[in-house]
Amino acid sequence: MPVATEKGERRRQALTEAAGELLREGGFDAIRHRAVAERAGLPLASTTYYFDSLDELVTAAVEHTSRQDLAAGRANLESDPFELVLDQLLGPASREGGLDAVLLRYEQLVGAGRRPYLAPLMRALRVELDGLLVDALARAGHDLDADGLRRVVETVDGAVISALIEADPDPRGTARTALRRALTA
């Protein structure tokens, strides 16, 4: 993948950002060469010039959006730790997006499991996410080890999935309640 020039770096970044936007808006199925090129304002051929495959472009989009979310979490460590945890688990769009935003986030998480090429990235991102969540919860007086954090996340994820199945209009509220219960148990 040629990107040795400054122009090449800018174009690759524009394509990555465009793919990330499409991922946030419509999930994995929204990332197509033509859609990414159009969103980036670049020729269609640029997607295959700067990325060897659609899988590589999807990987770049997932890494880009995940790193954006992690950076926002790190920047907001002084904010409400419970809301920060919910932003990280349910996605920041869940604050206003309700059921649809959370459903899209969980579809992406489950869909990543169907894409084995994403597994190494998802594992690495999970380590970073876990570190951020431990830091946020410690600021709220909840010192958790890896097993404790895993139990809390599993509880929240289970509550969210139940809320999605039931078409609960406020899955974030359900997750917030589950998080507080898990931390007081």
LOLUMKOL-473211 format. One record per atom (N, C-alpha, C, CB): atom name; x, y, z; residue in three letters. Coordinates in steps of 0.02 Angstrom, whole numbers. Glycine has a CB too. Example, Ala and Ser with C-alpha at 12.3 -4.5 7.8 and 13.67 -1.06 7.14 Angstrom:
R   atome        x        y        z   residu
R       N      660     -284      390      ALA
R      CA      615     -225      390      ALA
R       C      660     -165      390      ALA
R      CB      565     -224      452      ALA
R       N      642     -112      354      SER
R      CA      684      -53      357      SER
R       C      645        2      394      SER
R      CB      704      -30      286      SER
This chain:
R   atome        x        y        z   residu
R       N       42      -59        0      MET
R      CA        0        0        0      MET
R       C       44       62        0      MET
R      CB      -47        0       60      MET
R       N       45       99      -53      PRO
R      CA       87      158      -59      PRO
R       C       59      217      -20      PRO
R      CB       96      176     -131      PRO
R       N       97      242       28      VAL
R      CA       78      303       64      VAL
R       C      140      343       84      VAL
R      CB       37      285      127      VAL
R       N      194      333       49      ALA
R      CA      257      363       69      ALA
R       C      257      439       66      ALA
R      CB      312      337       24      ALA
R       N      211      468       29      THR
R      CA      210      541       24      THR
R       C      161      571       73      THR
R      CB      192      562      -48      THR
R       N      168      635       84      GLU
R      CA      122      671      128      GLU
R       C       51      669       99      GLU
R      CB      145      744      139      GLU
R       N       46      677       33      LYS
R      CA      -18      674        0      LYS
R       C      -49      604        9      LYS
R      CB      -11      690      -76      LYS
R       N       -8      552        3      GLY
R      CA      -32      484       13      GLY
R       C      -57      473       83      GLY
R      CB       23      434       -3      GLY
R       N      -22      499      132      GLU
R      CA      -43      493      202      GLU
R       C     -111      528      213      GLU
R      CB       10      523      250      GLU
R       N     -118      588      183      ARG
R      CA     -181      625      190      ARG
R       C     -238      587      158      ARG
R      CB     -174      694      157      ARG
R       N     -226      558      100      ARG
R      CA     -279      521       66      ARG
R       C     -298      458      104      ARG
R      CB     -257      502       -6      ARG
R       N     -249      422      128      ARG
R      CA     -263      361      167      ARG
R       C     -303      380      230      ARG
R      CB     -197      324      186      ARG
R       N     -283      435      263      GLN
R      CA     -319      458      322      GLN
R       C     -390      478      305      GLN
R      CB     -281      516      355      GLN
R       N     -400      513      250      ALA
R      CA     -467      533      229      ALA
R       C     -511      472      216      ALA
R      CB     -463      578      166      ALA
R       N     -483      422      185      LEU
R      CA     -521      360      173      LEU
R       C     -537      325      238      LEU
R      CB     -481      313      126      LEU
R       N     -489      323      284      THR
R      CA     -501      291      349      THR
R       C     -556      328      387      THR
R      CB     -436      290      391      THR
R       N     -553      394      388      GLU
R      CA     -604      433      423      GLU
R       C     -672      423      391      GLU
R      CB     -586      507      422      GLU
R       N     -675      422      325      ALA
R      CA     -738      412      290      ALA
R       C     -766      343      307      ALA
R      CB     -729      419      214      ALA
R       N     -724      293      306      ALA
R      CA     -746      225      323      ALA
R       C     -770      222      396      ALA
R      CB     -689      173      312      ALA
R       N     -736      258      440      GLY
R      CA     -757      261      510      GLY
R       C     -826      293      517      GLY
R      CB     -707      299      551      GLY
R       N     -838      347      481      GLU
R      CA     -904      379      483      GLU
R       C     -958      331      459      GLU
R      CB     -904      443      440      GLU
R       N     -944      296      405      LEU
R      CA     -993      249      379      LEU
R       C    -1005      192      428      LEU
R      CB     -969      221      311      LEU
R       N     -952      169      461      LEU
R      CA     -959      117      511      LEU
R       C    -1005      139      567      LEU
R      CB     -890       97      539      LEU
R       N     -995      200      591      ARG
R      CA    -1036      227      645      ARG
R       C    -1109      235      624      ARG
R      CB    -1009      294      669      ARG
R       N    -1120      252      560      GLU
R      CA    -1187      265      536      GLU
R       C    -1225      202      516      GLU
R      CB    -1184      311      477      GLU
R       N    -1190      153      489      GLY
R      CA    -1226       96      461      GLY
R       C    -1195       28      473      GLY
R      CB    -1233      105      390      GLY
R       N    -1142       26      513      GLY
R      CA    -1111      -39      526      GLY
R       C    -1066      -62      470      GLY
R      CB    -1164      -91      538      GLY
R       N    -1045     -125      476      PHE
R      CA     -997     -152      428      PHE
R       C    -1023     -151      356      PHE
R      CB     -980     -223      447      PHE
R       N    -1087     -164      347      ASP
R      CA    -1115     -166      279      ASP
R       C    -1112      -99      243      ASP
R      CB    -1186     -190      282      ASP
R       N    -1105      -45      281      ALA
R      CA    -1102       21      251      ALA
R       C    -1033       36      220      ALA
R      CB    -1119       74      303      ALA
R       N     -983       -3      240      ILE
R      CA     -916        9      215      ILE
R       C     -907      -28      149      ILE
R      CB     -862      -13      267      ILE
R       N     -911        8       95      ARG
R      CA     -901      -17       28      ARG
R       C     -853       31       -7      ARG
R      CB     -969      -24      -12      ARG
R       N     -814        5      -53      HIS
R      CA     -764       47      -87      HIS
R       C     -795      112     -114      HIS
R      CB     -731        8     -144      HIS
R       N     -850      105     -150      ARG
R      CA     -880      164     -181      ARG
R       C     -905      214     -129      ARG
R      CB     -938      142     -226      ARG
R       N     -937      190      -77      ALA
R      CA     -964      234      -25      ALA
R       C     -908      270       12      ALA
R      CB    -1006      194       25      ALA
R       N     -854      234       26      VAL
R      CA     -797      265       61      VAL
R       C     -765      318       17      VAL
R      CB     -745      211       81      VAL
R       N     -754      302      -46      ALA
R      CA     -723      350      -92      ALA
R       C     -767      413      -99      ALA
R      CB     -711      318     -162      ALA
R       N     -831      403     -107      GLU
R      CA     -876      460     -113      GLU
R       C     -875      503      -50      GLU
R      CB     -948      437     -127      GLU
R       N     -878      471        8      ARG
R      CA     -878      508       72      ARG
R       C     -813      547       79      ARG
R      CB     -888      459      131      ARG
R       N     -757      518       58      ALA
R      CA     -692      550       64      ALA
R       C     -680      602       10      ALA
R      CB     -637      498       63      ALA
R       N     -722      601      -42      GLY
R      CA     -712      647      -98      GLY
R       C     -652      629     -140      GLY
R      CB     -705      717      -73      GLY
R       N     -638      563     -145      LEU
R      CA     -581      539     -183      LEU
R       C     -604      491     -237      LEU
R      CB     -530      505     -137      LEU
R       N     -562      479     -287      PRO
R      CA     -581      431     -340      PRO
R       C     -590      360     -311      PRO
R      CB     -527      430     -396      PRO
R       N     -634      323     -342      LEU
R      CA     -647      255     -320      LEU
R       C     -583      213     -317      LEU
R      CB     -697      222     -366      LEU
R       N     -540      221     -365      ALA
R      CA     -479      181     -367      ALA
R       C     -433      193     -307      ALA
R      CB     -440      196     -431      ALA
R       N     -442      249     -273      SER
R      CA     -399      264     -216      SER
R       C     -409      214     -159      SER
R      CB     -411      335     -190      SER
R       N     -469      185     -153      THR
R      CA     -481      137      -99      THR
R       C     -439       75     -108      THR
R      CB     -555      119      -94      THR
R       N     -431       53     -170      THR
R      CA     -390       -7     -181      THR
R       C     -317       10     -189      THR
R      CB     -415      -44     -244      THR
R       N     -302       73     -202      TYR
R      CA     -232       93     -206      TYR
R       C     -201       98     -135      TYR
R      CB     -225      161     -242      TYR
R       N     -239      125      -88      TYR
R      CA     -213      135      -21      TYR
R       C     -229       78       28      TYR
R      CB     -240      199        7      TYR
R       N     -275       34        9      PHE
R      CA     -292      -23       51      PHE
R       C     -292      -86        7      PHE
R      CB     -362      -14       86      PHE
R       N     -258     -137       30      ASP
R      CA     -252     -198      -10      ASP
R       C     -317     -236      -18      ASP
R      CB     -201     -244       22      ASP
R       N     -364     -225       28      SER
R      CA     -427     -261       26      SER
R       C     -480     -223       65      SER
R      CB     -419     -333       54      SER
R       N     -542     -244       56      LEU
R      CA     -596     -214       95      LEU
R       C     -587     -232      169      LEU
R      CB     -665     -240       70      LEU
R       N     -562     -291      183      ASP
R      CA     -548     -310      253      ASP
R       C     -499     -262      286      ASP
R      CB     -520     -382      256      ASP
R       N     -448     -242      249      GLU
R      CA     -399     -194      276      GLU
R       C     -432     -126      289      GLU
R      CB     -339     -187      229      GLU
R       N     -476     -106      245      LEU
R      CA     -511      -42      253      LEU
R       C     -558      -45      313      LEU
R      CB     -551      -25      189      LEU
R       N     -594     -101      321      VAL
R      CA     -638     -110      379      VAL
R       C     -596     -109      443      VAL
R      CB     -677     -177      374      VAL
R       N     -539     -142      443      THR
R      CA     -496     -143      502      THR
R       C     -473      -73      520      THR
R      CB     -434     -188      489      THR
R       N     -455      -34      469      ALA
R      CA     -434       35      482      ALA
R       C     -491       76      511      ALA
R      CB     -409       68      417      ALA
R       N     -552       64      487      ALA
R      CA     -611      101      513      ALA
R       C     -625       82      585      ALA
R      CB     -673       86      469      ALA
R       N     -622       18      601      VAL
R      CA     -634       -5      669      VAL
R       C     -581       24      716      VAL
R      CB     -634      -82      673      VAL
R       N     -518       21      695      GLU
R      CA     -466       48      738      GLU
R       C     -474      123      748      GLU
R      CB     -397       33      709      GLU
R       N     -490      158      695      HIS
R      CA     -498      231      698      HIS
R       C     -554      250      746      HIS
R      CB     -513      259      629      HIS
R       N     -613      220      738      THR
R      CA     -670      239      781      THR
R       C     -658      217      853      THR
R      CB     -735      208      754      THR
R       N     -628      159      862      SER
R      CA     -615      135      930      SER
R       C     -565      179      965      SER
R      CB     -589       63      928      SER
R       N     -513      200      929      ARG
R      CA     -463      245      960      ARG
R       C     -493      313      975      ARG
R      CB     -402      252      914      ARG
R       N     -539      336      933      GLN
R      CA     -574      399      948      GLN
R       C     -613      393     1013      GLN
R      CB     -622      418      890      GLN
R       N     -649      338     1021      ASP
R      CA     -688      328     1082      ASP
R       C     -643      322     1143      ASP
R      CB     -731      264     1076      ASP
R       N     -588      285     1137      LEU
R      CA     -542      279     1194      LEU
R       C     -511      346     1211      LEU
R      CB     -486      228     1177      LEU
R       N     -492      385     1161      ALA
R      CA     -462      451     1174      ALA
R       C     -513      497     1208      ALA
R      CB     -438      483     1109      ALA
R       N     -575      494     1187      ALA
R      CA     -627      535     1219      ALA
R       C     -636      513     1291      ALA
R      CB     -694      529     1181      ALA
R       N     -634      448     1304      GLY
R      CA     -639      424     1372      GLY
R       C     -582      447     1416      GLY
R      CB     -643      349     1373      GLY
R       N     -521      443     1390      ARG
R      CA     -463      465     1428      ARG
R       C     -467      540     1442      ARG
R      CB     -397      449     1389      ARG
R       N     -491      578     1393      ALA
R      CA     -496      651     1401      ALA
R       C     -550      670     1452      ALA
R      CB     -511      684     1334      ALA
R       N     -597      625     1464      ASN
R      CA     -653      640     1509      ASN
R       C     -650      599     1574      ASN
R      CB     -718      626     1474      ASN
R       N     -591      577     1594      LEU
R      CA     -585      538     1655      LEU
R       C     -610      574     1717      LEU
R      CB     -513      518     1664      LEU
R       N     -610      640     1715      GLU
R      CA     -633      679     1772      GLU
R       C     -709      686     1773      GLU
R      CB     -601      747     1772      GLU
R       N     -742      665     1721      SER
R      CA     -815      670     1718      SER
R       C     -848      613     1758      SER
R      CB     -840      670     1644      SER
R       N     -912      608     1754      ASP
R      CA     -950      556     1789      ASP
R       C     -924      488     1766      ASP
R      CB    -1026      563     1776      ASP
R       N     -893      448     1811      PRO
R      CA     -863      385     1790      PRO
R       C     -914      335     1763      PRO
R      CB     -826      354     1848      PRO
R       N     -975      337     1789      PHE
R      CA    -1026      290     1766      PHE
R       C    -1046      305     1694      PHE
R      CB    -1087      291     1812      PHE
R       N    -1054      369     1678      GLU
R      CA    -1072      388     1610      GLU
R       C    -1014      374     1562      GLU
R      CB    -1091      463     1607      GLU
R       N     -952      383     1585      LEU
R      CA     -894      367     1544      LEU
R       C     -894      293     1528      LEU
R      CB     -829      387     1580      LEU
R       N     -907      251     1577      VAL
R      CA     -909      178     1565      VAL
R       C     -964      162     1515      VAL
R      CB     -921      140     1632      VAL
R       N    -1022      192     1523      LEU
R      CA    -1077      180     1477      LEU
R       C    -1060      203     1406      LEU
R      CB    -1141      214     1501      LEU
R       N    -1027      261     1401      ASP
R      CA    -1005      284     1335      ASP
R       C     -959      233     1302      ASP
R      CB     -969      352     1340      ASP
R       N     -913      206     1341      GLN
R      CA     -865      158     1314      GLN
R       C     -897       92     1294      GLN
R      CB     -809      146     1364      GLN
R       N     -945       69     1333      LEU
R      CA     -976        5     1319      LEU
R       C    -1032        9     1267      LEU
R      CB    -1003      -26     1383      LEU
R       N    -1074       61     1272      LEU
R      CA    -1131       67     1228      LEU
R       C    -1119      114     1170      LEU
R      CB    -1191       90     1268      LEU
R       N    -1064      151     1172      GLY
R      CA    -1049      199     1120      GLY
R       C    -1073      268     1140      GLY
R      CB    -1081      179     1054      GLY
R       N    -1035      320     1124      PRO
R      CA    -1055      388     1142      PRO
R       C    -1121      409     1112      PRO
R      CB    -1001      436     1122      PRO
R       N    -1139      381     1054      ALA
R      CA    -1202      400     1022      ALA
R       C    -1262      376     1062      ALA
R      CB    -1205      371      952      ALA
R       N    -1251      330     1110      SER
R      CA    -1306      305     1150      SER
R       C    -1336      358     1196      SER
R      CB    -1283      246     1191      SER
R       N    -1299      413     1206      ARG
R      CA    -1325      467     1249      ARG
R       C    -1388      497     1219      ARG
R      CB    -1273      522     1258      ARG
R       N    -1390      506     1154      GLU
R      CA    -1448      536     1121      GLU
R       C    -1483      488     1074      GLU
R      CB    -1428      597     1083      GLU
R       N    -1448      437     1051      GLY
R      CA    -1474      394      998      GLY
R       C    -1522      340     1021      GLY
R      CB    -1419      363      963      GLY
R       N    -1527      329     1086      GLY
R      CA    -1574      279     1111      GLY
R       C    -1562      210     1084      GLY
R      CB    -1643      300     1096      GLY
R       N    -1617      175     1073      LEU
R      CA    -1616      106     1052      LEU
R       C    -1576       95      988      LEU
R      CB    -1687       81     1042      LEU
R       N    -1586      136      938      ASP
R      CA    -1552      126      874      ASP
R       C    -1477      131      880      ASP
R      CB    -1577      176      823      ASP
R       N    -1453      180      917      ALA
R      CA    -1381      189      925      ALA
R       C    -1349      130      962      ALA
R      CB    -1366      254      964      ALA
R       N    -1383      106     1013      VAL
R      CA    -1356       49     1052      VAL
R       C    -1360      -15     1010      VAL
R      CB    -1395       40     1118      VAL
R       N    -1414      -23      974      LEU
R      CA    -1421      -82      931      LEU
R       C    -1365      -84      879      LEU
R      CB    -1489      -82      896      LEU
R       N    -1351      -27      848      LEU
R      CA    -1297      -24      798      LEU
R       C    -1230      -42      831      LEU
R      CB    -1294       46      766      LEU
R       N    -1217      -16      890      ARG
R      CA    -1154      -30      925      ARG
R       C    -1146     -104      938      ARG
R      CB    -1150       10      990      ARG
R       N    -1198     -136      964      TYR
R      CA    -1194     -207      981      TYR
R       C    -1193     -250      918      TYR
R      CB    -1253     -227     1025      TYR
R       N    -1226     -229      865      GLU
R      CA    -1221     -265      801      GLU
R       C    -1148     -264      777      GLU
R      CB    -1267     -233      747      GLU
R       N    -1114     -208      786      GLN
R      CA    -1044     -203      765      GLN
R       C    -1001     -249      808      GLN
R      CB    -1019     -131      771      GLN
R       N    -1013     -249      873      LEU
R      CA     -973     -292      917      LEU
R       C     -982     -366      901      LEU
R      CB     -991     -279      990      LEU
R       N    -1044     -386      891      VAL
R      CA    -1058     -455      873      VAL
R       C    -1031     -470      803      VAL
R      CB    -1134     -471      878      VAL
R       N    -1041     -423      758      GLY
R      CA    -1017     -432      689      GLY
R       C     -941     -439      685      GLY
R      CB    -1039     -374      647      GLY
R       N     -906     -409      731      ALA
R      CA     -833     -416      731      ALA
R       C     -812     -489      741      ALA
R      CB     -801     -372      786      ALA
R       N     -853     -526      778      GLY
R      CA     -839     -597      788      GLY
R       C     -845     -638      725      GLY
R      CB     -886     -625      839      GLY
R       N     -881     -613      675      ARG
R      CA     -888     -647      611      ARG
R       C     -832     -628      562      ARG
R      CB     -955     -631      580      ARG
R       N     -788     -586      586      ARG
R      CA     -733     -563      543      ARG
R       C     -667     -580      578      ARG
R      CB     -738     -485      529      ARG
R       N     -641     -640      566      PRO
R      CA     -582     -662      603      PRO
R       C     -521     -616      594      PRO
R      CB     -563     -732      580      PRO
R       N     -518     -580      540      TYR
R      CA     -462     -535      529      TYR
R       C     -462     -478      580      TYR
R      CB     -465     -506      458      TYR
R       N     -518     -465      613      LEU
R      CA     -522     -413      664      LEU
R       C     -501     -437      733      LEU
R      CB     -593     -385      667      LEU
R       N     -496     -502      743      ALA
R      CA     -483     -530      810      ALA
R       C     -421     -501      844      ALA
R      CB     -477     -605      806      ALA
R       N     -363     -498      811      PRO
R      CA     -305     -470      845      PRO
R       C     -315     -397      867      PRO
R      CB     -244     -474      800      PRO
R       N     -346     -357      824      LEU
R      CA     -359     -287      840      LEU
R       C     -408     -283      898      LEU
R      CB     -386     -249      779      LEU
R       N     -461     -322      896      MET
R      CA     -512     -319      949      MET
R       C     -481     -339     1016      MET
R      CB     -571     -365      932      MET
R       N     -437     -388     1017      ARG
R      CA     -404     -408     1080      ARG
R       C     -361     -351     1107      ARG
R      CB     -361     -471     1069      ARG
R       N     -323     -319     1063      ALA
R      CA     -281     -264     1084      ALA
R       C     -322     -205     1110      ALA
R      CB     -235     -240     1027      ALA
R       N     -376     -190     1075      LEU
R      CA     -419     -135     1096      LEU
R       C     -453     -151     1162      LEU
R      CB     -472     -120     1042      LEU
R       N     -470     -215     1173      ARG
R      CA     -502     -235     1236      ARG
R       C     -457     -222     1295      ARG
R      CB     -523     -309     1233      ARG
R       N     -392     -235     1287      VAL
R      CA     -344     -222     1341      VAL
R       C     -345     -148     1358      VAL
R      CB     -272     -246     1321      VAL
R       N     -344     -105     1307      GLU
R      CA     -345      -33     1319      GLU
R       C     -411      -12     1351      GLU
R      CB     -334        5     1253      GLU
R       N     -466      -39     1327      LEU
R      CA     -531      -23     1355      LEU
R       C     -535      -44     1428      LEU
R      CB     -587      -58     1315      LEU
R       N     -513     -104     1443      ASP
R      CA     -515     -128     1512      ASP
R       C     -475      -82     1558      ASP
R      CB     -488     -199     1517      ASP
R       N     -417      -60     1536      GLY
R      CA     -377      -14     1575      GLY
R       C     -413       52     1589      GLY
R      CB     -311        0     1540      GLY
R       N     -445       78     1538      LEU
R      CA     -483      140     1545      LEU
R       C     -541      131     1594      LEU
R      CB     -509      165     1477      LEU
R       N     -577       75     1587      LEU
R      CA     -635       63     1631      LEU
R       C     -613       55     1704      LEU
R      CB     -673        1     1608      LEU
R       N     -558       19     1714      VAL
R      CA     -532       11     1783      VAL
R       C     -514       79     1812      VAL
R      CB     -470      -36     1783      VAL
R       N     -481      121     1772      ASP
R      CA     -463      188     1796      ASP
R       C     -525      229     1813      ASP
R      CB     -421      225     1742      ASP
R       N     -574      228     1769      ALA
R      CA     -635      267     1780      ALA
R       C     -672      243     1843      ALA
R      CB     -682      262     1720      ALA
R       N     -678      178     1851      LEU
R      CA     -715      152     1909      LEU
R       C     -675      162     1974      LEU
R      CB     -730       78     1899      LEU
R       N     -609      161     1970      ALA
R      CA     -568      174     2029      ALA
R       C     -580      245     2054      ALA
R      CB     -493      162     2014      ALA
R       N     -590      291     2008      ARG
R      CA     -603      361     2027      ARG
R       C     -669      367     2064      ARG
R      CB     -603      406     1965      ARG
R       N     -713      318     2053      ALA
R      CA     -778      318     2087      ALA
R       C     -776      274     2150      ALA
R      CB     -834      293     2040      ALA
R       N     -716      252     2168      GLY
R      CA     -708      212     2229      GLY
R       C     -719      138     2220      GLY
R      CB     -754      237     2280      GLY
R       N     -718      114     2159      HIS
R      CA     -728       43     2145      HIS
R       C     -664       14     2115      HIS
R      CB     -788       32     2096      HIS
R       N     -622      -13     2158      ASP
R      CA     -560      -43     2135      ASP
R       C     -574     -114     2113      ASP
R      CB     -505      -41     2191      ASP
R       N     -567     -127     2049      LEU
R      CA     -582     -192     2021      LEU
R       C     -520     -224     1991      LEU
R      CB     -637     -187     1969      LEU
R       N     -514     -289     2000      ASP
R      CA     -462     -326     1964      ASP
R       C     -493     -348     1897      ASP
R      CB     -436     -388     2005      ASP
R       N     -454     -384     1857      ALA
R      CA     -478     -404     1791      ALA
R       C     -542     -446     1794      ALA
R      CB     -423     -443     1754      ALA
R       N     -545     -492     1842      ASP
R      CA     -605     -533     1848      ASP
R       C     -666     -492     1870      ASP
R      CB     -593     -590     1899      ASP
R       N     -656     -446     1916      GLY
R      CA     -710     -403     1939      GLY
R       C     -737     -360     1883      GLY
R      CB     -688     -359     1997      GLY
R       N     -691     -332     1843      LEU
R      CA     -712     -291     1786      LEU
R       C     -750     -333     1736      LEU
R      CB     -651     -258     1753      LEU
R       N     -725     -393     1723      ARG
R      CA     -758     -437     1674      ARG
R       C     -831     -452     1697      ARG
R      CB     -718     -503     1666      ARG
R       N     -840     -465     1761      ARG
R      CA     -908     -478     1787      ARG
R       C     -953     -418     1778      ARG
R      CB     -905     -499     1861      ARG
R       N     -927     -359     1792      VAL
R      CA     -967     -298     1784      VAL
R       C     -986     -288     1711      VAL
R      CB     -928     -236     1810      VAL
R       N     -938     -296     1666      VAL
R      CA     -952     -287     1594      VAL
R       C    -1002     -339     1570      VAL
R      CB     -887     -291     1553      VAL
R       N     -993     -401     1591      GLU
R      CA    -1041     -453     1572      GLU
R       C    -1111     -438     1596      GLU
R      CB    -1018     -521     1599      GLU
R       N    -1117     -411     1656      THR
R      CA    -1182     -393     1683      THR
R       C    -1214     -338     1642      THR
R      CB    -1176     -371     1757      THR
R       N    -1175     -287     1626      VAL
R      CA    -1201     -231     1586      VAL
R       C    -1220     -256     1516      VAL
R      CB    -1149     -173     1581      VAL
R       N    -1176     -295     1485      ASP
R      CA    -1191     -321     1418      ASP
R       C    -1254     -364     1418      ASP
R      CB    -1132     -362     1391      ASP
R       N    -1262     -406     1469      GLY
R      CA    -1323     -447     1473      GLY
R       C    -1385     -405     1480      GLY
R      CB    -1318     -494     1532      GLY
R       N    -1382     -353     1521      ALA
R      CA    -1439     -308     1529      ALA
R       C    -1455     -272     1464      ALA
R      CB    -1426     -257     1585      ALA
R       N    -1403     -251     1429      VAL
R      CA    -1414     -216     1365      VAL
R       C    -1445     -262     1314      VAL
R      CB    -1347     -187     1339      VAL
R       N    -1420     -323     1309      ILE
R      CA    -1448     -370     1260      ILE
R       C    -1522     -384     1276      ILE
R      CB    -1408     -436     1259      ILE
R       N    -1538     -392     1339      SER
R      CA    -1608     -401     1357      SER
R       C    -1649     -341     1338      SER
R      CB    -1615     -415     1433      SER
R       N    -1623     -281     1350      ALA
R      CA    -1659     -220     1332      ALA
R       C    -1669     -216     1256      ALA
R      CB    -1620     -158     1357      ALA
R       N    -1619     -237     1218      LEU
R      CA    -1625     -235     1145      LEU
R       C    -1677     -285     1121      LEU
R      CB    -1557     -250     1112      LEU
R       N    -1678     -344     1151      ILE
R      CA    -1727     -395     1132      ILE
R       C    -1798     -369     1146      ILE
R      CB    -1715     -460     1171      ILE
R       N    -1805     -334     1201      GLU
R      CA    -1871     -308     1221      GLU
R       C    -1888     -241     1188      GLU
R      CB    -1874     -301     1296      GLU
R       N    -1842     -216     1146      ALA
R      CA    -1851     -151     1113      ALA
R       C    -1863      -96     1164      ALA
R      CB    -1910     -154     1064      ALA
R       N    -1828     -100     1220      ASP
R      CA    -1830      -49     1272      ASP
R       C    -1807       17     1242      ASP
R      CB    -1786      -69     1334      ASP
R       N    -1846       70     1248      PRO
R      CA    -1826      134     1218      PRO
R       C    -1767      167     1253      PRO
R      CB    -1885      181     1218      PRO
R       N    -1748      142     1312      ASP
R      CA    -1692      172     1349      ASP
R       C    -1642      118     1371      ASP
R      CB    -1718      211     1409      ASP
R       N    -1608       86     1324      PRO
R      CA    -1560       35     1345      PRO
R       C    -1502       63     1386      PRO
R      CB    -1532        0     1284      PRO
R       N    -1487      126     1376      ARG
R      CA    -1433      156     1417      ARG
R       C    -1455      161     1490      ARG
R      CB    -1415      227     1390      ARG
R       N    -1518      178     1502      GLY
R      CA    -1544      180     1570      GLY
R       C    -1541      111     1602      GLY
R      CB    -1615      207     1571      GLY
R       N    -1559       60     1563      THR
R      CA    -1555       -9     1588      THR
R       C    -1483      -27     1604      THR
R      CB    -1584      -58     1535      THR
R       N    -1437       -7     1561      ALA
R      CA    -1366      -21     1572      ALA
R       C    -1341       16     1634      ALA
R      CB    -1324        0     1511      ALA
R       N    -1363       78     1644      ARG
R      CA    -1342      117     1702      ARG
R       C    -1365       82     1767      ARG
R      CB    -1372      189     1699      ARG
R       N    -1426       59     1768      THR
R      CA    -1452       23     1826      THR
R       C    -1412      -41     1838      THR
R      CB    -1527        6     1817      THR
R       N    -1398      -79     1786      ALA
R      CA    -1360     -141     1793      ALA
R       C    -1289     -127     1817      ALA
R      CB    -1358     -178     1726      ALA
R       N    -1259      -73     1793      LEU
R      CA    -1192      -55     1814      LEU
R       C    -1190      -39     1888      LEU
R      CB    -1166        6     1773      LEU
R       N    -1236        2     1910      ARG
R      CA    -1239       20     1982      ARG
R       C    -1252      -41     2025      ARG
R      CB    -1294       73     1994      ARG
R       N    -1296      -85     2004      ARG
R      CA    -1309     -146     2043      ARG
R       C    -1248     -191     2046      ARG
R      CB    -1368     -185     2012      ARG
R       N    -1214     -198     1989      ALA
R      CA    -1155     -241     1987      ALA
R       C    -1099     -215     2032      ALA
R      CB    -1129     -246     1914      ALA
R       N    -1095     -150     2038      LEU
R      CA    -1042     -121     2080      LEU
R       C    -1059     -121     2154      LEU
R      CB    -1028      -50     2057      LEU
R       N    -1123     -127     2171      THR
R      CA    -1142     -129     2241      THR
R       C    -1151     -201     2266      THR
R      CB    -1206      -89     2253      THR
R       N    -1149     -248     2220      ALA
R      CA    -1159     -319     2240      ALA
R       C    -1099     -345     2278      ALA
R      CB    -1172     -363     2178      ALA
